[in-house]
């Protein structure tokens, strides 16, 4: 994702239904009934949908972290 945008590697898009905006935020979450505590699923969000998607996940107790896409991409990967 750090390379220039191209047809083969487009910018990541917001996860909100019907949204085609570039993602700016990563919402890390997990459903404790389905996932181990350390597991993180992710939704991507544009500026406009960050609060709505965060509220949706937060109301269910799933939201664990909200960080910028750039910060998420710069995190070291787990083995």
Helices and strands as residue ranges (DSSP letters): E 25-29, E 41-45, H 50-59, E 63-68, H 69-74
